[in-house]
Amino acid sequence: MEMNIHRNKNKKKYSERRSITILGSTGSIGCSTLNLIEFKSKSFEVVALTGNENVKLLIQQARAFKPKLAVIANEKLYDELKVGLSDTQVKVAAGKAALSDAANMESDIVVAGIVGIAGLAPTVAAVRRGAIIALANKECLVCSGTLLLEEVKRSGATLLPIDSEHNAIFQVFDFNNSSSVDSLTLTASGGPFIKTPLNKLMNVTPAQAVRHPNWDMGAKISIDSATMMNKGLELIEAFYLFPIKENQIDVLVHPQSVVHSMVSYKDGSVLAQLGTPDMRIPISYALAWPNRIETPAARLDLGEIGELNFQKPDLIRFPALSLARNALKMGGAMPTILNAANEVAVKCFLEKRIGFLDIIRVIENVLGETSNSTLNELIDIETCDLMIRNRAEEIAFALT
């Protein structure tokens, strides 16, 4: 597989001020990005900000960073956004189409931080105009890996991963000699239930499941971490980001979240990127690439930590890993189906409509009754996603 990450040949030197669009500025990735921009305010300027429903935070961000455009995805909140920014020069818009409009605005870097399939269309819009994409939305590659990478090749865009695991691999992967790579290892914290007896998982509440031991993340990603579906999605994402085969990607549970991933080479060497569990570190690497900038993140003190532990994942405790790997092997529509079913199941769990263990049951049922197909266009992916969401809702309802 050809390497598809740093393709843009017209990169600015870091000494120049870089312009940033943030898709999903009110989420955890967006807030971390704005914290970095504030810390290095002379190096960056904000062009556009988008949020989903947290209009009050979006107004605060827009007033502080003065973008040209602020977009709220929920059209019902347009008036509140408009009133909140009426005394500023910030233009406002609402709706899904406006998200793509924001992505199309001229800027050096687009931070793709919208969670889920909702981030696909605006990310594709940014890719098509040849932008540098700081990619946090793993679903873009899970649902449309081949399509997205074809768009990258056509436009000359740049994909820079800011998931901590893929960013770690990116930092230590020898792209000039990829044949020397033996395997990749994605690390996983194991989430909040790594030691919880299996017979007690059925009583887990959403409040408990979103309480991640190491990372401060949004609700959906926190639930994915608790089921380890996030690592399954990252496995699929790694397959598309790096010139590697599926059977060369491993997963290890590493509760301390210090070693963010590893690359093993054919000579026996293993290179890893280490750091405190702070998303501002991988985000900063993408914003400043190919250079590095200072961040306010705490420095790693291995002497204070004392020890690092690793173990193979328990596939009985975390069946989501096997579901994701099988979806990748099957290819076609299966990763899209996996993602859609998972998004619906997580939403139902957060709404207390199904139990924690029902998340996997919904996904397994959907995968078991759905035939595979080929998705060639964005509209095919969107159609498949909608169909699977409807079916997943029916299955979830039957479990209540």
C-alpha positions as CSV (number, residue, x, y, z in Angstrom):
1,M,0.0,0.0,0.0
2,E,1.3,3.4,-0.9
3,M,2.0,5.8,1.9
4,N,-0.9,8.3,2.1
5,I,0.0,10.7,4.9
6,H,2.2,13.7,4.2
7,R,1.5,14.5,0.6
8,N,1.2,18.2,0.4
9,K,4.2,19.7,-1.3
10,N,3.4,23.3,-0.6
11,K,3.8,23.3,3.2
12,K,4.4,26.6,4.9
13,K,7.5,27.0,7.0
14,Y,6.6,27.1,10.7
15,S,8.0,30.6,11.0
16,E,4.9,31.8,9.1
17,R,1.6,32.2,10.9
18,R,-0.7,29.3,10.2
19,S,-4.5,29.6,9.7
20,I,-6.7,27.0,11.4
21,T,-10.2,25.8,10.9
22,I,-11.6,23.6,13.7
23,L,-14.4,21.2,12.9
24,G,-15.9,20.3,16.3
25,S,-14.4,23.1,18.3
26,T,-16.7,22.5,21.3
27,G,-15.6,18.9,21.7
28,S,-12.6,17.7,23.6
29,I,-10.2,17.8,20.6
30,G,-11.4,21.2,19.6
31,C,-11.0,22.6,23.1
32,S,-7.5,21.2,23.4
33,T,-6.6,22.7,20.0
34,L,-7.9,26.1,21.1
35,N,-5.9,25.9,24.3
36,L,-2.8,25.3,22.2
37,I,-3.6,28.2,19.9
38,E,-4.1,30.4,22.9
39,F,-0.7,29.3,24.3
40,K,1.0,30.0,20.9
41,S,-1.2,32.8,19.8
42,K,1.5,34.4,17.6
43,S,1.9,31.3,15.6
44,F,-1.8,30.6,14.7
45,E,-5.0,32.4,13.7
46,V,-8.5,30.9,13.7
47,V,-10.5,31.0,10.5
48,A,-13.6,29.0,11.3
49,L,-15.1,27.2,14.3
50,T,-18.0,24.7,14.3
51,G,-20.0,23.0,17.0
52,N,-22.8,20.6,17.3
53,E,-25.2,21.7,20.0
54,N,-23.1,23.5,22.7
55,V,-23.9,26.9,21.3
56,K,-23.0,28.8,24.5
57,L,-19.4,27.4,24.4
58,L,-19.2,28.1,20.6
59,I,-20.2,31.7,21.3
60,Q,-17.5,32.0,24.0
61,Q,-14.9,30.5,21.6
62,A,-15.9,32.8,18.7
63,R,-15.7,35.9,20.9
64,A,-12.3,34.9,22.2
65,F,-10.7,33.8,18.9
66,K,-12.5,36.0,16.4
67,P,-12.9,33.6,13.5
68,K,-14.4,34.7,10.2
69,L,-17.2,32.1,10.6
70,A,-18.9,30.2,13.4
71,V,-21.2,27.3,12.5
72,I,-23.7,25.4,14.7
73,A,-24.8,22.1,13.3
74,N,-28.2,22.1,15.0
75,E,-30.2,24.6,12.9
76,K,-32.6,25.2,15.9
77,L,-29.7,27.0,17.7
78,Y,-29.0,29.4,14.8
79,D,-30.9,32.3,16.3
80,E,-29.1,31.9,19.7
81,L,-25.7,31.9,17.9
82,K,-26.6,34.9,15.8
83,V,-27.7,36.9,18.8
84,G,-24.7,35.9,20.8
85,L,-22.3,37.1,18.2
86,S,-24.4,40.1,16.9
87,D,-21.9,42.7,18.2
88,T,-18.9,41.0,16.5
89,Q,-17.6,40.7,13.0
90,V,-18.0,36.9,13.1
91,K,-20.4,35.5,10.4
92,V,-22.7,32.8,11.6
93,A,-24.4,29.8,9.9
94,A,-26.1,26.6,10.8
95,G,-26.8,23.1,9.4
96,K,-24.9,20.2,7.9
97,A,-24.1,22.0,4.7
98,A,-22.6,24.9,6.6
99,L,-20.1,22.5,8.2
100,S,-18.8,21.7,4.7
101,D,-18.8,25.5,3.9
102,A,-16.5,26.0,6.9
103,A,-14.2,23.2,5.7
104,N,-14.1,24.8,2.3
105,M,-12.9,28.2,3.6
106,E,-9.3,29.0,2.9
107,S,-7.0,27.9,5.8
108,D,-3.7,26.0,6.1
109,I,-4.9,23.4,8.5
110,V,-8.3,21.8,9.1
111,V,-8.7,20.0,12.5
112,A,-11.2,17.3,11.8
113,G,-12.6,16.8,15.4
114,I,-16.2,16.1,14.7
115,V,-17.1,12.7,16.3
116,G,-18.7,10.0,14.2
117,I,-19.9,9.8,10.7
118,A,-21.2,13.4,11.0
119,G,-17.6,14.5,10.4
120,L,-17.2,12.6,7.1
121,A,-18.7,15.1,4.6
122,P,-16.9,18.3,5.9
123,T,-13.6,16.3,6.1
124,V,-14.0,15.2,2.5
125,A,-14.7,18.9,1.6
126,A,-11.4,19.9,3.2
127,V,-9.5,17.1,1.6
128,R,-10.8,18.1,-1.9
129,R,-9.4,21.6,-1.6
130,G,-6.0,20.2,-0.7
131,A,-5.8,21.3,2.9
132,I,-3.6,19.9,5.6
133,I,-6.0,17.7,7.6
134,A,-5.2,17.1,11.3
135,L,-7.4,14.0,11.6
136,A,-9.0,13.1,14.9
137,N,-12.2,11.6,13.3
138,K,-11.3,8.0,13.0
139,E,-14.7,7.2,11.5
140,C,-13.7,9.0,8.3
141,L,-11.2,6.3,7.5
142,V,-13.2,3.4,9.1
143,C,-16.2,4.2,6.9
144,S,-14.5,5.4,3.7
145,G,-10.9,4.6,3.9
146,T,-10.3,3.9,0.2
147,L,-12.5,6.7,-1.0
148,L,-10.9,9.3,1.3
149,L,-7.4,8.2,0.3
150,E,-8.3,8.5,-3.4
151,E,-9.5,12.1,-2.7
152,V,-6.2,12.8,-0.9
153,K,-4.2,11.6,-4.0
154,R,-6.3,13.6,-6.4
155,S,-6.1,16.9,-4.4
156,G,-2.6,16.6,-3.0
157,A,-4.0,17.1,0.5
158,T,-2.1,16.1,3.6
159,L,-3.4,13.7,6.3
160,L,-1.7,14.1,9.7
161,P,-3.2,11.8,12.4
162,I,-3.8,13.3,15.9
163,D,-5.3,10.3,17.6
164,S,-2.5,9.7,20.2
165,E,-1.9,6.2,18.9
166,H,-1.6,7.0,15.2
167,N,0.3,10.2,15.9
168,A,2.8,8.1,17.9
169,I,3.3,5.7,15.0
170,F,3.6,8.6,12.6
171,Q,6.4,10.0,14.7
172,V,8.5,6.8,14.6
173,F,7.5,5.1,11.3
174,D,10.3,5.0,8.6
175,F,8.3,6.0,5.6
176,N,11.4,6.0,3.4
177,N,12.0,2.4,4.2
178,S,8.6,1.0,5.0
179,S,9.6,-2.6,4.0
180,S,11.8,-2.6,7.1
181,V,8.7,-2.4,9.3
182,D,7.7,-5.7,10.9
183,S,4.5,-4.7,12.8
184,L,2.6,-1.9,14.5
185,T,1.4,-2.1,18.1
186,L,-1.5,0.1,19.2
187,T,-1.7,0.5,23.0
188,A,-4.9,0.7,24.9
189,S,-5.5,1.8,28.5
190,G,-8.2,-0.9,29.0
191,G,-10.7,1.8,30.1
192,P,-12.4,1.9,33.5
193,F,-13.5,-1.7,33.6
194,I,-10.2,-3.5,32.9
195,K,-10.5,-5.3,36.4
196,T,-14.2,-5.3,36.8
197,P,-15.6,-8.9,37.2
198,L,-17.4,-9.9,34.0
199,N,-20.6,-10.7,35.9
200,K,-20.8,-7.1,37.1
201,L,-20.5,-5.4,33.7
202,M,-24.2,-5.8,33.0
203,N,-24.9,-3.3,35.8
204,V,-22.5,-0.6,34.5
205,T,-24.1,2.8,34.2
206,P,-23.3,5.5,31.7
207,A,-21.8,7.7,34.4
208,Q,-19.4,5.0,35.4
209,A,-18.5,4.2,31.7
210,V,-17.6,7.7,30.8
211,R,-15.2,8.0,33.8
212,H,-11.9,7.2,32.0
213,P,-8.9,6.6,34.3
214,N,-6.4,8.6,32.1
215,W,-8.0,10.6,29.4
216,D,-10.5,13.5,29.4
217,M,-12.7,12.7,26.4
218,G,-16.2,13.2,25.2
219,A,-19.0,10.7,26.1
220,K,-19.1,8.7,22.9
221,I,-15.3,8.1,22.8
222,S,-15.2,7.3,26.5
223,I,-17.8,4.6,26.0
224,D,-15.9,3.3,23.0
225,S,-12.8,3.1,25.3
226,A,-14.8,1.2,27.9
227,T,-15.9,-1.4,25.3
228,M,-12.5,-1.1,23.5
229,M,-14.3,-0.5,20.3
230,N,-12.2,2.6,20.0
231,K,-9.1,0.4,19.6
232,G,-11.0,-1.7,17.0
233,L,-11.8,1.4,15.0
234,E,-8.1,2.6,15.4
235,L,-6.9,-0.8,14.1
236,I,-9.0,-0.2,10.9
237,E,-7.7,3.4,10.7
238,A,-4.1,2.3,11.1
239,F,-4.5,-0.1,8.1
240,Y,-5.4,2.9,5.9
241,L,-3.0,5.4,7.3
242,F,0.2,3.3,7.1
243,P,1.6,0.9,4.4
244,I,0.9,-2.2,6.5
245,K,-1.2,-5.4,6.3
246,E,-4.0,-6.2,8.8
247,N,-2.1,-9.1,10.3
248,Q,0.8,-6.8,11.1
249,I,-1.3,-4.7,13.5
250,D,-1.4,-5.7,17.1
251,V,-3.0,-4.3,20.3
252,L,-1.6,-4.3,23.8
253,V,-3.3,-3.2,27.0
254,H,-1.1,-0.6,28.7
255,P,-3.0,0.9,31.7
256,Q,-0.6,3.8,32.3
257,S,-1.2,5.4,28.8
258,V,2.5,6.5,28.6
259,V,3.6,4.5,25.6
260,H,1.2,5.6,23.0
261,S,2.1,3.0,20.3
262,M,5.1,1.2,18.9
263,V,6.7,0.3,15.6
264,S,8.6,-3.0,15.4
265,Y,11.3,-3.3,12.8
266,K,12.7,-6.4,11.1
267,D,16.1,-6.1,12.8
268,G,14.4,-6.5,16.2
269,S,14.3,-2.8,17.1
270,V,11.1,-1.4,18.6
271,L,10.6,2.4,18.4
272,A,7.9,4.0,20.6
273,Q,6.6,7.4,21.3
274,L,6.1,8.2,25.0
275,G,4.4,11.1,26.7
276,T,1.8,12.1,29.4
277,P,-1.8,11.3,28.4
278,D,-2.5,14.8,27.1
279,M,-4.0,15.3,23.6
280,R,-2.3,18.6,23.3
281,I,0.9,16.8,22.6
282,P,-0.2,14.9,19.4
283,I,-2.3,17.9,18.3
284,S,0.7,20.2,18.6
285,Y,2.7,17.8,16.4
286,A,0.2,18.1,13.7
287,L,-0.2,21.9,13.9
288,A,3.5,22.5,13.8
289,W,4.6,19.6,11.5
290,P,7.2,19.1,10.3
291,N,8.5,21.0,13.3
292,R,7.7,20.9,17.0
293,I,6.4,23.6,19.4
294,E,6.3,24.0,23.1
295,T,3.1,22.9,24.8
296,P,1.7,23.4,28.3
297,A,1.4,19.7,28.8
298,A,3.0,18.1,31.9
299,R,6.4,16.6,31.2
300,L,6.8,12.8,31.5
301,D,8.6,11.7,34.7
302,L,9.3,7.9,34.3
303,G,11.0,7.9,37.7
304,E,7.8,9.1,39.3
305,I,5.7,6.6,37.4
306,G,8.1,3.8,38.4
307,E,6.8,1.0,36.2
308,L,5.0,0.4,32.9
309,N,2.7,-2.6,32.4
310,F,1.6,-4.4,29.3
311,Q,-0.8,-7.3,28.6
312,K,-2.6,-8.9,25.7
313,P,-6.2,-7.9,25.5
314,D,-8.9,-10.3,26.8
315,L,-11.1,-10.9,23.8
316,I,-13.8,-12.3,26.0
317,R,-13.9,-9.1,28.0
318,F,-13.5,-7.0,24.9
319,P,-15.2,-8.7,21.9
320,A,-15.3,-5.4,20.1
321,L,-11.7,-5.9,19.0
322,S,-12.6,-9.2,17.2
323,L,-15.7,-7.6,15.6
324,A,-13.6,-4.7,14.2
325,R,-10.8,-7.0,13.0
326,N,-13.2,-9.2,11.2
327,A,-14.9,-6.2,9.6
328,L,-11.6,-5.0,8.3
329,K,-10.8,-8.5,6.9
330,M,-14.2,-8.6,5.1
331,G,-13.8,-5.1,3.7
332,G,-16.5,-3.6,1.5
333,A,-19.4,-2.1,3.6
334,M,-18.6,-4.0,6.8
335,P,-16.5,-1.3,8.5
336,T,-19.2,1.2,7.7
337,I,-21.8,-1.2,9.1
338,L,-19.8,-1.8,12.2
339,N,-19.4,1.9,12.8
340,A,-23.0,2.8,12.3
341,A,-24.2,0.0,14.6
342,N,-21.8,1.1,17.2
343,E,-22.8,4.7,17.1
344,V,-26.4,3.9,17.6
345,A,-25.7,1.3,20.3
346,V,-23.6,3.8,22.3
347,K,-26.2,6.5,21.9
348,C,-28.9,4.1,23.2
349,F,-26.7,3.2,26.2
350,L,-26.0,6.8,27.1
351,E,-29.8,7.4,26.9
352,K,-30.2,4.4,29.3
353,R,-32.3,2.6,26.8
354,I,-30.0,-0.5,26.8
355,G,-27.4,-2.0,29.1
356,F,-23.7,-1.8,28.7
357,L,-23.3,-5.4,27.5
358,D,-26.2,-4.7,25.0
359,I,-23.9,-2.4,23.0
360,I,-22.0,-5.4,21.7
361,R,-25.2,-7.4,21.3
362,V,-26.7,-4.7,19.0
363,I,-23.5,-4.7,16.9
364,E,-23.3,-8.4,16.6
365,N,-26.9,-8.7,15.6
366,V,-26.6,-6.1,12.9
367,L,-23.4,-7.6,11.5
368,G,-24.9,-11.1,11.6
369,E,-27.9,-10.2,9.5
370,T,-26.3,-7.7,7.0
371,S,-24.9,-8.8,3.7
372,N,-21.7,-7.2,2.4
373,S,-21.5,-4.9,-0.6
374,T,-19.1,-2.4,-2.2
375,L,-19.4,1.3,-1.5
376,N,-17.9,3.4,-4.3
377,E,-19.2,6.9,-3.6
378,L,-19.9,9.1,-0.7
379,I,-23.6,8.8,-1.3
380,D,-23.3,5.0,-1.0
381,I,-21.6,5.3,2.4
382,E,-24.3,7.8,3.6
383,T,-27.1,5.5,2.3
384,C,-25.6,2.4,4.0
385,D,-25.0,4.3,7.2
386,L,-28.6,5.5,7.4
387,M,-30.0,2.0,6.7
388,I,-27.9,0.4,9.3
389,R,-28.7,3.1,11.9
390,N,-32.4,2.4,11.4
391,R,-31.9,-1.4,11.8
392,A,-29.7,-0.9,14.9
393,E,-32.4,1.3,16.5
394,E,-34.9,-1.6,15.9
395,I,-32.6,-4.1,17.5
396,A,-31.9,-1.9,20.4
397,F,-35.6,-1.3,20.9
398,A,-36.2,-5.0,21.0
399,L,-33.6,-5.4,23.8
400,T,-35.4,-2.9,26.1
